């Protein structure tokens, strides 16, 4: 692990009333292109995770989220070849607007039972499993 920087990325599990989860497909030209992930992104200097996630969701999906509607849900800690990723995942069940792809990514609403059919980055797989387990409890 020596020599690898820690990259903090925040993400949201946007959940509709029917229990489906929004996933975004990484566009061509980005690392891990074609894989599906939770929407979110990198923090800017001095930004709290919640403020950064609100900003990222506005920029990426054109939705408005209040920080009070973000609930800490889980986190990923995963070593990639060139960095170590730390990713807090927040649950969000309330937002304003309809998500739209603003950065060339495809979007998909997935039922919990279908989530394992999506190819996701290695760091996201434990989070997907945690979401499936949560949904099986009847949320």
Secondary structure, DSSP 8 states (H G I E B T S, - for coil): -TT-EEEEEEEEEEB-TTS-EEEEE--TTSTTTT-EE-EEEE--TT--HHHHHHHHHHHHH--B--GGGEEEEEEEEEE-SSEEEEEEEEEE---BS-----SS-EEEEE-GGGGGGS-B-HHHHHHHHHHHHHHHTT-
